[in-house]
């Protein structure tokens, strides 16, 4: 069986349904599907990257940021921006530098959810 490189997995995620990963957050165990019940976009930070969360702060009125880890399976990305309809808008590879990871949460939310708030 041939393994798919991490970067290829990231590319495959965008535009597809978000995987329903089992997660552990500061609030306890959950799944991606449960995070989507509020019908809001979710930025799932699976790599505990402060720069990523800071970059997304301008959209916190439209995007829920969740820091989590998955104990049960290998995660497909360090971060996943999930649209309210459950599709992946953007994903970050573990190999992305902080600069590269910061660009995604600034560009993707602007594309999908409009300009960032000015008071963050």
C-alpha positions in Angstrom: 0.0 0.0 0.0 1.4 3.4 -1.0 1.2 6.2 1.6 0.0 9.6 0.6 2.4 12.5 1.5 1.1 15.0 4.1 1.0 17.8 1.6 -1.1 15.8 -0.8 -3.6 15.1 2.0 -3.8 18.8 2.8 -4.6 19.6 -0.9 -7.2 16.8 -1.0 -9.0 18.2 2.2 -9.8 21.6 0.7 -13.2 21.5 -1.0 -14.2 18.2 0.6 -16.2 17.3 3.7 -14.3 17.7 6.9 -13.3 14.4 8.5 -15.3 13.7 11.6 -12.3 13.3 13.9 -12.6 12.3 17.5 -11.2 15.2 19.5 -10.1 16.2 23.0 -10.5 19.9 23.8 -10.2 21.9 27.0 -13.9 21.2 27.5 -13.5 17.5 27.1 -14.1 14.9 24.3 -16.1 15.8 21.2 -16.1 15.2 17.4 -15.9 17.6 14.5 -19.6 17.0 13.7 -20.5 18.2 17.2 -18.5 21.4 16.8 -20.6 22.1 13.6 -23.9 22.2 15.5 -23.8 26.0 15.9 -23.9 26.4 12.1 -20.7 28.6 12.2 -17.4 28.2 10.6 -14.8 26.4 12.8 -11.0 26.9 12.7 -9.7 23.6 14.2 -6.2 24.2 15.6 -4.8 20.7 15.9 -1.2 21.9 16.2 -1.6 24.3 19.1 -0.3 27.2 17.0 -0.7 30.6 18.7 0.1 32.5 15.5 -2.8 30.7 13.7 -5.3 31.7 16.4 -4.0 35.3 16.4 -4.3 35.6 12.6 -7.9 34.4 12.8 -9.0 36.8 15.6 -10.5 39.3 13.2 -13.2 36.8 12.3 -14.1 35.6 15.8 -17.6 37.0 15.4 -18.1 34.5 12.5 -15.5 31.7 13.1 -15.2 29.6 16.2 -11.6 28.7 17.0 -11.1 25.4 18.7 -7.8 24.0 20.0 -7.9 20.3 20.0 -6.0 17.1 19.6 -7.0 13.7 18.3 -6.0 10.7 20.3 -7.6 8.0 18.3 -6.2 8.6 14.8 -3.6 10.5 12.8 -4.9 13.9 11.9 -4.7 15.0 8.3 -3.5 18.6 9.0 -2.2 20.9 11.7 -5.3 23.2 11.2 -8.5 23.0 9.3 -10.9 25.9 8.5 -14.3 24.3 8.1 -17.2 26.2 6.5 -20.6 26.2 8.2 -21.8 23.6 5.6 -19.1 21.2 6.7 -16.7 21.6 3.8 -13.0 22.4 4.3 -12.1 25.9 3.1 -8.4 25.7 4.0 -6.0 23.4 5.8 -2.4 23.8 7.1 0.3 21.3 6.8 2.5 20.4 9.8 5.4 21.4 7.6 4.1 25.0 7.1 6.1 27.7 8.8 4.3 30.1 11.2 4.4 32.7 8.3 2.7 30.3 5.9 0.2 29.2 8.6 -0.7 32.8 9.3 -1.5 33.6 5.7 -4.2 30.9 5.5 -6.3 32.2 8.4 -6.1 35.7 7.0 -6.9 34.9 3.3 -9.4 32.0 3.6 -11.8 33.7 6.1 -11.7 36.9 4.0 -12.7 34.9 0.9 -15.5 32.9 2.6 -16.7 35.2 5.4 -15.9 38.8 4.4 -13.5 41.3 5.8 -12.2 41.0 9.3 -13.5 43.1 12.1 -11.4 46.2 12.8 -11.6 46.0 16.6 -9.8 42.7 17.3 
